[in-house]
Amino acid sequence: MLLGQALLIAALLALPFRGRRRWLALPAAALSLIPLQEGVSVAMMLRGLWGDFSITGLQLLALSLAGRPAAALGWRGPAVIAAGGLLFYPLALGLGDFDPYRLGYAAWPLLLPCAVLALLAWWRGQALWLWLLAVDLIAYAAGLPESPNLWDTLLDPLLVLAMLIIALRNGRRAYQNRS
């Protein structure tokens, strides 16, 4: 999805701006969709580099562009995503006999852990994480992602890396503020 790559460009370019000025990044993102030489745009190059974003990643990019700071995510939610991804990707790439990626094609086994995460988010009053998960599952049920695998709707490598960085940064801040 090329719009996801443009959204990444817009979110990164908007980082130095505050308030309404954040929207100044949108024209640059639109320019990234225009083909350059040989009919390839910057967004196409980025998509070729790391693939499509998960629905979770797209939602978080949109929230970032809208001005929601990464500090508002806390450290626990990003830590759960980062830990899950750091466990998931080595196994999916063949480290060990179990391939969790295969479970994503028959999404029913993954619905129980998703329901547990949703209940945990609801119980802890984490409306943002509950919303992200609900939109992910609705998008998957509607067939919006190109991939038929639920894992591709929930996770992507850049999301895991970003969540690891946010978890470490926000966790350090929370620890320093506690003392």
C-alpha positions as CSV (number, residue, x, y, z in Angstrom):
1,M,0.0,0.0,0.0
2,L,1.8,3.1,-1.3
3,L,-0.3,5.4,0.9
4,G,1.3,3.8,3.9
5,Q,4.8,4.8,2.7
6,A,3.6,8.3,2.0
7,L,2.1,8.4,5.5
8,L,5.5,7.4,7.0
9,I,7.1,10.2,5.1
10,A,4.5,12.7,6.3
11,A,4.8,11.6,9.9
12,L,8.6,11.8,9.8
13,L,8.6,15.2,8.2
14,A,6.0,16.5,10.7
15,L,8.1,15.5,13.7
16,P,9.8,19.0,14.1
17,F,6.5,20.8,13.7
18,R,3.8,21.6,16.3
19,G,0.0,22.1,16.0
20,R,-1.4,22.9,12.6
21,R,2.0,23.2,11.0
22,R,2.3,19.4,11.1
23,W,0.0,19.3,8.1
24,L,2.7,21.0,6.0
25,A,4.3,17.6,5.6
26,L,1.3,16.3,3.6
27,P,2.4,18.0,0.2
28,A,5.8,16.3,0.6
29,A,4.1,13.0,1.2
30,A,2.0,13.5,-1.9
31,L,5.1,14.2,-3.9
32,S,6.5,10.9,-2.8
33,L,3.8,9.2,-4.8
34,I,4.7,10.9,-8.1
35,P,6.9,8.5,-10.3
36,L,10.4,9.7,-11.0
37,Q,12.6,8.1,-13.6
38,E,11.6,4.7,-14.9
39,G,8.1,5.2,-13.4
40,V,9.2,4.5,-9.8
41,S,8.2,6.8,-7.0
42,V,9.9,7.3,-3.6
43,A,7.0,5.6,-2.0
44,M,7.5,2.6,-4.3
45,M,11.1,2.4,-3.4
46,L,10.3,2.4,0.3
47,R,7.7,-0.3,-0.2
48,G,10.3,-2.4,-2.0
49,L,12.7,-1.8,0.8
50,W,10.5,-3.0,3.7
51,G,7.1,-4.0,2.4
52,D,3.7,-2.9,3.5
53,F,2.8,-1.6,6.9
54,S,0.5,-3.4,9.2
55,I,-2.9,-1.8,10.0
56,T,-1.5,-1.2,13.5
57,G,1.4,0.7,12.1
58,L,-0.8,2.8,9.8
59,Q,-3.0,3.8,12.7
60,L,0.0,4.8,14.8
61,L,1.5,6.8,11.9
62,A,-1.8,8.6,11.4
63,L,-2.0,9.3,15.2
64,S,1.6,10.7,15.0
65,L,0.7,12.9,12.1
66,A,-2.3,14.1,14.0
67,G,0.0,15.2,16.8
68,R,-0.4,12.5,19.4
69,P,3.0,12.2,21.0
70,A,4.8,8.9,21.4
71,A,5.0,9.5,25.1
72,A,1.2,9.2,25.3
73,L,1.6,5.5,24.3
74,G,3.2,4.8,27.7
75,W,5.8,2.0,27.8
76,R,3.8,-1.1,28.5
77,G,1.8,-1.3,25.3
78,P,4.9,-0.7,23.1
79,A,6.8,-3.2,25.2
80,V,4.2,-5.9,24.6
81,I,4.3,-5.3,20.8
82,A,8.1,-5.2,20.8
83,A,8.4,-8.4,22.8
84,G,5.8,-10.1,20.7
85,G,7.6,-9.1,17.5
86,L,11.0,-10.1,18.9
87,L,9.6,-13.5,19.7
88,F,7.6,-13.8,16.6
89,Y,10.0,-12.9,13.8
90,P,12.9,-15.2,14.6
91,L,10.4,-18.1,14.9
92,A,8.7,-17.1,11.6
93,L,12.1,-17.0,9.9
94,G,12.8,-20.6,10.8
95,L,14.5,-20.5,14.2
96,G,13.0,-23.5,15.8
97,D,10.4,-26.0,14.7
98,F,7.3,-23.9,15.4
99,D,6.2,-21.3,12.7
100,P,3.7,-18.9,14.3
101,Y,3.2,-17.1,10.9
102,R,1.4,-20.2,9.6
103,L,-1.3,-19.6,12.3
104,G,-2.2,-16.3,10.7
105,Y,-3.7,-17.9,7.7
106,A,-6.3,-19.6,9.8
107,A,-7.0,-16.6,12.1
108,W,-9.3,-18.4,14.5
109,P,-6.5,-19.7,16.8
110,L,-5.2,-16.1,17.1
111,L,-8.6,-14.6,18.1
112,L,-8.3,-16.0,21.7
113,P,-5.0,-14.2,22.4
114,C,-6.5,-11.1,20.7
115,A,-9.5,-11.3,22.9
116,V,-7.3,-11.6,26.0
117,L,-5.3,-8.6,24.9
118,A,-8.6,-6.7,24.3
119,L,-9.9,-7.6,27.7
120,L,-6.7,-6.6,29.4
121,A,-6.7,-3.2,27.6
122,W,-10.3,-2.7,28.6
123,W,-9.6,-3.7,32.2
124,R,-6.6,-1.3,32.4
125,G,-8.5,1.5,30.8
126,Q,-6.3,1.6,27.7
127,A,-8.8,2.8,25.2
128,L,-6.2,3.6,22.6
129,W,-4.8,0.0,22.5
130,L,-8.3,-1.4,22.5
131,W,-9.2,0.8,19.6
132,L,-6.1,-0.2,17.6
133,L,-6.8,-3.9,18.1
134,A,-10.5,-3.4,17.2
135,V,-9.7,-1.6,14.0
136,D,-7.1,-4.2,13.1
137,L,-9.6,-7.0,13.5
138,I,-12.3,-5.2,11.6
139,A,-10.0,-4.3,8.7
140,Y,-8.9,-8.0,8.6
141,A,-12.5,-9.2,8.6
142,A,-13.3,-6.8,5.9
143,G,-10.4,-8.0,3.7
144,L,-8.7,-4.6,3.5
145,P,-5.1,-5.8,3.9
146,E,-3.5,-7.3,0.8
147,S,-2.2,-10.2,2.8
148,P,-4.5,-13.0,3.9
149,N,-2.5,-13.4,7.1
150,L,-3.7,-11.9,10.3
151,W,-0.1,-11.4,11.5
152,D,0.5,-9.0,8.6
153,T,-2.5,-6.9,9.9
154,L,-1.2,-6.8,13.4
155,L,2.6,-6.6,13.1
156,D,5.4,-5.4,10.8
157,P,9.1,-5.2,11.4
158,L,9.3,-1.4,11.4
159,L,6.4,-1.3,13.9
160,V,8.3,-3.7,16.2
161,L,11.4,-1.6,15.9
162,A,9.6,1.6,16.6
163,M,7.7,0.1,19.5
164,L,11.0,-1.2,21.0
165,I,12.5,2.3,20.8
166,I,9.3,3.9,22.3
167,A,9.1,1.3,25.1
168,L,12.8,1.9,26.0
169,R,12.5,5.7,25.9
170,N,9.2,5.9,27.7
171,G,10.2,3.3,30.2
172,R,13.4,5.2,31.0
173,R,11.3,8.4,31.5
174,A,8.8,6.6,33.7
175,Y,11.7,5.2,35.8
176,Q,13.4,8.6,36.1
177,N,10.1,10.3,37.1
178,R,9.5,7.7,39.7
179,S,12.7,8.3,41.6
